[in-house]
């Protein structure tokens, strides 16, 4: 059985950013240990709320560590440059 992360990577490769759900983009950013329940919870916040979260706020979610939080914040930082 494929992991959520693997499915998300395949979707991103096949459909690109525009055709990939926010949940699966988050799975790619978080990495191989991402769980659908976590990425779904984060995606349910919406892109605007999610982009406002700090590293410390992201780390409060079960399954988000320092590195994953920095990846997410950095992705939004790139989008805003």
Secondary structure as UniProt FT lines:
FT   HELIX           4..15
FT   TURN            16..19
FT   HELIX           22..30
FT   TURN            32..33
FT   HELIX           36..44
FT   HELIX           47..52
FT   HELIX           55..59
FT   TURN            62..63
FT   HELIX           66..79
//
